[in-house]
């Protein structure tokens, strides 16, 4: 049984012990265990808040942190990431560029090419 359990564990990406636990649970109850989705459940954002975010953006043309300060002053409790998500959905914001990683990749390519040229 160990080799089969080990194969199942490696294919599923879990431990051998967890495979044994699931099998014993199946023998006892006759039902398969279904894993719940991990993480915290997202609370849906009310339409009124979305409308307020878009209205503030059109009025001030400001970023998510500035809009967040205005909303918190008005009594809303919302973080800047959610505000930015609403702005992206409405087409007013773009995904941030990962400039640092792009530069480091280019640097590594240049270094690698330089070492290849030097060795020939």
Secondary structure, DSSP 8 states (H G I E B T S, - for coil): -HHHHHHHHHHHTS-HHHHHHHHHHHHHHSS-------S-------HHHHHHHHHHHHHH---HHHHHHHHHHHT----HHHHHHHHHHHTS------HHHHHHHHHHHHHHHHHHHHH-
